[in-house]
C-alpha cells in the first residue's frame, strides 16, 4: 500500500488482519475520485485508458465494478469529486493482491496520470 497516497495505516492493518483471518469475506470498496484536467473525464482518452486497465486489473483478482456514476455536485460537505465507483472483491485478500497483479504497474501509472484525488472506503459487500 506504500504506492498509494494518503493511506490510513491503522485501517490498512485492520484490513490486512481480516484478509489473513478465517473470517475473510467479500468487500465493497467505495471509490470517490476527482480526475486531473488532462484525464478529460468522462470522455477523454486518458480516462478511458484508465478504466480499461482497471477492468483488466479487477478481473485478474476476481473483482468487478458493481456500479459507477458521475457526481454532479456536493450539497453537504467539502469533498469535490467527479465519480463514485462501487467495486466488489471476493475477499479482502483479493483487494490486497491488486498491487501484485500482472496489470498493476500499468494501472498505477495511468492512475497517477488521471486521478488527482481518491478516497477509498471499505463497505459491506451485501
WOGIBEL-V269092 format. One record per residue. N is the residue number from 1. RES is the residue in one small letter. SS is DSSP state (~ for helix, > for strand, _ for the rest). Layout:
n->N res->RES ss->SS
n->N res->RES ss->SS
//
This chain:
n->1 res->x ss->_
n->2 res->x ss->_
n->3 res->x ss->_
n->4 res->x ss->_
n->5 res->x ss->_
n->6 res->x ss->_
n->7 res->x ss->_
n->8 res->x ss->_
n->9 res->x ss->~
n->10 res->x ss->~
n->11 res->x ss->~
n->12 res->x ss->~
n->13 res->x ss->~
n->14 res->x ss->~
n->15 res->x ss->~
n->16 res->x ss->~
n->17 res->x ss->~
n->18 res->x ss->~
n->19 res->x ss->~
n->20 res->x ss->_
n->21 res->x ss->_
n->22 res->x ss->_
n->23 res->x ss->_
n->24 res->x ss->_
n->25 res->x ss->_
n->26 res->x ss->_
n->27 res->x ss->>
n->28 res->x ss->>
n->29 res->x ss->>
n->30 res->x ss->>
n->31 res->x ss->>
n->32 res->x ss->>
n->33 res->x ss->>
n->34 res->x ss->>
n->35 res->x ss->>
n->36 res->x ss->_
n->37 res->x ss->~
n->38 res->x ss->~
n->39 res->x ss->~
n->40 res->x ss->_
n->41 res->x ss->_
n->42 res->x ss->_
n->43 res->x ss->_
n->44 res->x ss->_
n->45 res->x ss->~
n->46 res->x ss->~
n->47 res->x ss->~
n->48 res->x ss->~
n->49 res->x ss->~
n->50 res->x ss->~
n->51 res->x ss->~
n->52 res->x ss->~
n->53 res->x ss->~
n->54 res->x ss->~
n->55 res->x ss->~
n->56 res->x ss->~
n->57 res->x ss->~
n->58 res->x ss->~
n->59 res->x ss->~
n->60 res->x ss->~
n->61 res->x ss->~
n->62 res->x ss->_
n->63 res->x ss->_
n->64 res->x ss->>
n->65 res->x ss->>
n->66 res->x ss->>
n->67 res->x ss->>
n->68 res->x ss->>
n->69 res->x ss->>
n->70 res->x ss->>
n->71 res->x ss->_
n->72 res->x ss->_
n->73 res->x ss->_
n->74 res->x ss->_
n->75 res->x ss->_
n->76 res->x ss->_
n->77 res->x ss->_
n->78 res->x ss->_
n->79 res->x ss->_
n->80 res->x ss->_
n->81 res->x ss->_
n->82 res->x ss->_
n->83 res->x ss->>
n->84 res->x ss->>
n->85 res->x ss->>
n->86 res->x ss->>
n->87 res->x ss->>
n->88 res->x ss->>
n->89 res->x ss->>
n->90 res->x ss->_
n->91 res->x ss->_
n->92 res->x ss->~
n->93 res->x ss->~
n->94 res->x ss->~
n->95 res->x ss->~
n->96 res->x ss->~
n->97 res->x ss->~
n->98 res->x ss->~
n->99 res->x ss->~
n->100 res->x ss->~
n->101 res->x ss->_
n->102 res->x ss->_
n->103 res->x ss->_
n->104 res->x ss->~
n->105 res->x ss->~
n->106 res->x ss->~
n->107 res->x ss->~
n->108 res->x ss->~
n->109 res->x ss->~
n->110 res->x ss->~
n->111 res->x ss->~
n->112 res->x ss->~
n->113 res->x ss->~
n->114 res->x ss->~
n->115 res->x ss->>
n->116 res->x ss->>
n->117 res->x ss->>
n->118 res->x ss->>
n->119 res->x ss->>
n->120 res->x ss->>
n->121 res->x ss->>
n->122 res->x ss->>
n->123 res->x ss->>
n->124 res->x ss->>
n->125 res->x ss->_
n->126 res->x ss->_
//
